[in-house]
Amino acid sequence: MAGAVAMIPTGGILYYLEHNNEKFRKYTNFQSKTALFIMPCLLTFGIVSENGLINRMRDMVAKEDHAKEVADWAVRREILEEKIKKRQANEKSEIYAPLTDAEREKKLHQLFKKSVLDSGVRVVAGDKLAIHQRVANFWQEHPFQILIGLGVPAVGAIFLKRRAAGSSLMLSQQIMQTRVMGQFTVLVFLLTLMGFKEYMDRQGKFITEAEAEERVEEMLDAQREFLFRLEEGKK
């Protein structure tokens, strides 16, 4: 749908230039006009589809991780309580008192904090990230936006340079040269961006200690709600 919608302004502009601009008709041929019509539509299609896929995958991962954490915590809690009951029943020489609410809360906090540290993040001391760390996080989360921000000005600069250096060339020839050089330049940008993104995916994004504690508190709140629902279900 996004690609089809992009055809409307693209086709309108080309139609206007074809019927009202003598230089456009003179310096462009059928191939260059076709490329000028198709490429904006393909660009729009690629941007929308990639962003939609990325957002959906993030939602799926977040839901799956949350469900897994809840299930793991429930299993650990049951195992811990069973061990305490067995010790109280089998060991008569020592008294094993059940965990208090404060002790259980502390153990859960430690468990969830460990799960946050093991979830592919790098915790930075303090409550604020450095500039290079924020740039690295943005790079990891928005590689295509960076690619567009670098690629469009680069292609524009290439066209202007071709226009100034090759004034004897036809406009269609200048466009074709720009397309070839622009594709190479954008491909280099793309490989560089995705290479760094792969590195960040392996090493983990940067978060502050305050953000780590917020994640732990969110997980604790989710477990409290889960326990409340279990108790309501038993009743």
N, C-alpha and C positions, 0 to 999 in steps of 0.2 A: 504493500500500500504506500509506503514512504517513497519507494522508487517511482511508482506510478504518479504520485502527487508532484514529485520533482519534475516530471515530464511537462507539466502545464507551464510553469514559468520559463523553463528552458526552451520549450518549443515556441512559446510566445516571443521570447527575445530573438531567437533565430529567425522566426517569421518576419518580425519587424525589420531586422537588419537586412534580410534578403530582399525585401520590397522597398526599403527606404534608404539603403546605404550603398552607394555605387562602389566604394572601395571594398566593402565586404564581399560583394558579388565578384569583384575583379580578382581579389587576392585569395579567395578560398575556392576549393573544389569540392566535389561530392564527398570524398573521403574525410576531409577535414571537418566539413559540416556534420557528417555522421558522428565523428568522434566528439565534436562539441555538444551534440545532443545526447549521446549515450553516457559519457563519462560523469557528468553531474548526477545522473540518475543512479549509476552504479555506486558512486561515492555515498549518496544518501542511503541507499540500500545497505551498504556495508556498515556505516556508522550506526544506524538504527538496529540492525540485526545483531551486531556485536555487543552493543550496550544492553539490549534486551537479554541476550544469552548470559552475559556476565552477571547482571542483576538477578536473574533466575537461579543461577548456580550458587550465588552467594546466599540467597534465601534458603535453598535446599541444604546447603552445608550448615547454616546456622541452626535450622530446625533439627537436622540429624544429630549435630553435636549436642544440642540441648537435651534431646531425648536420650542420647547415650549417657550423658552425665547424670541425668536423673536416675536411669536404670542402674548405673554403676554405684551410685550413692546408696540406693535402696538395698542392693545386694550386700554392700559392705556393712551397712547398718545391721542387717539381719545376721550376718556372720559374726559380727562383734557381739551382739546380744546373746547368740547361741554359745559362744565361747565363755562369756561371763556366767551364764546359767550352768554350764558344765563344770566350771571351776567351783562354783558355789555348792554344787551337788556332790562332787567327787572329793574335793579337798576339805577335810574336816579340821585340819590343823590351822588353816588360815581362813580368814573371812574376806571374801571378795565382794565389796560393796558395788552395786551398780553405779554407772556413771551418772553424775549429776548433770543437770541441764547446762550448766556453765562449762563443765568438762567436755560434754558432747559438742557444744557449740565451738569450743576451741579446737577440738580434733577435726571437726568439719571445716573450719576456717583453714587449718593447715593443709588438709586434703585438697580443698578447692584451690588454694594458692599454688600448690604443686601442679595441679592440672592446668592452671593458667600458664605457668612457666613452661610446661611441656607441650603447649598448644601451638608452638611455632612463632613465638614472639621474643623480642629482646627488650628486657626491662631496663630502663635508664633511670639512674638515681635522680631524685628531685621531682618536681611537678611540672616541668616544662622541657620540651624537646628543643634541641639545637636546630639551627636553620637547615643544615645539611641532612639532618635526620627527618625533618618535615618534608624536605624536597624528595628524599628517598622514598618515604611513605606515599607521597602523591604520585611519584613516578610508578610505583608498584600498582597503585589502585587505578590510575588513569593513563595507561600508556598510549591509547588511541587519541586522547585529547592532546597529549604532548606531540604525537606524530603529526596531527593536523596543524598544531601551532607552529611546528618547525617546517613541515612540508609545504604548506601553502605559500609562505613568504619566500622559501627557497625556490620554488617553481616560478613565482612571480619575478624574482631577481634574475633567474636564468633567462626568462623571456625578454626582460628589459635589456639584458646584456646582448642577447642574440639580435634584438631589434637595433641596438646601437652599432654593433659590430658588422652586421650583415644587411646594410641598408639596400644593397643591390638585389637581395633575395626577395622572393615573393612572400607574402604573409603566410600562405599555406606552408611554405618550406620552413619559415621561421617557427611556425607552430609545431611542425613535425620534429624539428631539431630540439625544441623545448620539451616535447613529450618524451623523447628518448633520454635526454639528459635528466629530465625531471624524474622519470621512472627509476633510473639508476640511483639518483640522490635519495629519493624516498625509500628505496629498498635498503640502502645503507643505514638510513635513520631507523627503519623498522628492525633490522637485525640488531643494531646497537640497543634500541629500547627493549626489545624482547630478551636480549641477553642479560641486561641488568635486572629486568623483572624476574627472570628465572633465578638469578642470584638472590634477590630479595625473597622470593618464595621459599627458597631452601633455607636461608638464614633466619627469616622471620622479620616482620615489621617492628618498628620501634614503638614502645609505649612507655609511659612514665609509671613510677611506683603508684601514684595516685590513681591512674587508670586501671592498673592491675588490682588495686584494692576495690575499686568500683565494680570490676567484673566479679570479684569474689563475693561482694555483697549482693550483687544481682543473683548469683547462683544460690547463695544462702536463702534469699527471699523466695526463689523458685522452689527450693526444697521445703521451706516452711509451708508454702501454699500446697505443695504435694502431700505433705503429712496431714495438713488440715483436711484435705479432700479424702484422704484414706480414712481418717477418723470419722468424718461425716458419712462415708460409705459404709463403715462398720455399723454405725448407729442405725 
